[in-house]
Amino acid sequence: MYKIPFEVISLQADGFHIITQAQLYNKTFKLVIDTGASKTVLDKDTLLHSGIAEDNFENTDILSTGLGTNSMESFMLTLPSLQMGEWSVKNFTVAVLDLSSINYAYGQIGLDPVIGVLGGDILKAYGGIIDYKKNILQLNQRKVGLNKRR
């Protein structure tokens, strides 16, 4: 198990988010650990401003739901590598959406922007364990056996 440090940031109205650092495309970004997100999602504008060419995005022709809308255009992107601490995965496909509303809200309360959310696709596949006492996310390097739904 790899131990990935995170910080718990306070939001308004007694809420909180769990933030960790991730490296992709040889750059470091902040990423929200979101147990309620089914898929890992990255922000399209942040990727574009980081030098990722738009032709790397695969149009899905699917309208995503969540984030207060059910009509958001979505893309897919295969990351050559995603690293958090000593843990890494290669050729991992993420969803790409417009997450500007999240970063706008963060800015309004004085928080740094994030590149996206780490979702259940990684947490489940790699046996994620969140230890709030130690502020550590634990992930296996290899995928763990998934319980299939019957």
N, C-alpha and C positions, 0 to 999 in steps of 0.2 A: 504494500500500500504506500502510495506517495502522499505526503502531507502538504497541502497547499494552504498557505495562510490567507485569511480574509479579514476584512474589517466590517463591523456593523455600524452603519450610519443611521442616525435618527432622521426621520421625516416628520412633517407636521402631523398633528393629531395622533401622537403616540405610535406611529408606524415606524418601520425600519426596513432597510435593504441590506443585503449581504454583498459586499464588493470585493472582488479579487483582481489581481493583475494577470493579464494574458499577453503573450507575445504571438503576433502573426505578421507575416511579411517583414520580419526583422524590426518590428516596432512594438512598443509596449502600450497597452490600452487598459482601461478599467472595464470590468465586465460584472454585471449583476448575476448572482447565483439565484435562479428562480425555480423553485421546486414546482411551481404551478404552470410553468411553460412547458409544453410538450416537446418543443424543438428549440435548438440553439438558433438564435436570430441575431444578425448583425445589422447595423445602421448603414443604409446605402450612402448617404452623404458623407459620413465619416470615412467610409472606405474610399470613395471618390477623392476626397480631400487628402487622403493618405497616399495617393498615387496609384490606386488600383484602377485599371482601365475598365470602363463600363462594358466593353465587349467580353470581359470575363464572366459577367452575370448571365445566367441562363434564364430566359423568360419562361415562367411556368404557365402563363395564361390562367392562373388560379387567383381568385380574390381571397385574401386571408381574412380571418376573423380575429377578434380580440383587440386590445388597445383602444377600446371605445368605438370601433367601427367594424363593419362587415364587408367593406368594399375596398380594401387596400391592395394595390398591385404588389405582387411578390415575385422574387427572383430566387435562384439557387446559385450558390458559389461553392466550388470545391477548394478548400484551403490546402495548400501544399503541406502546411504544418500548423498546429495549434498547440501552444505550450503554456502551461501554468506551473510555475515552480519547476520541479524536476520532472513532472508528468508531461507527456506529449502524445499527440496522435497525428498521423499523417493522412493526407488525402481524405479529409473529413468534409462532408457536404453540410452546409448551413443554409438557412433561409436568409434572405436579404430583404428588408422592409425599410420604410421610412419611419425611423424612431425619433424624429425631431421633437415630437410632443413630449417624450420622456426627457430628452436633454434640455428642452425649454423649461420644463417643470423643475429639473435639477438646478438649472441656472437661477430660477426665481428664489430658491431657498439657499443659494450660495454654495452649491455642490458642483464638482467637476463633472463634465460630460462622460458618458460611457459609450463604448462601441456596440454594446448589445447585451443580450442575456444568455447565460449558460443554462440550457434547459434539460428536461428529463431525458432526452435522447442520450446525452452523455452521462448524466447522473445514474440512470438505470443500467445502461450498458456496462459501465465501468465500476459498478457497486459503490456509488457515492454515499459517504457518511458525513454528515455535518455535525461537528462538535462545537456547540456554542460556548462551552466553558473555556475551551482552548483556542477558539477562533480559527479552526482548521477544517478544511474540506479534505477528506481522504478519498482517493481514487486508485483503483487497480490499474496497472499498465495494460493488462490484457482484458478483453471483454469477459464478463462473468456470464454464467448460464442464465438466460432470461426465462422467467416463468411465463409460459404460453397461456393465453386465455382460452378457455374451452368454450 
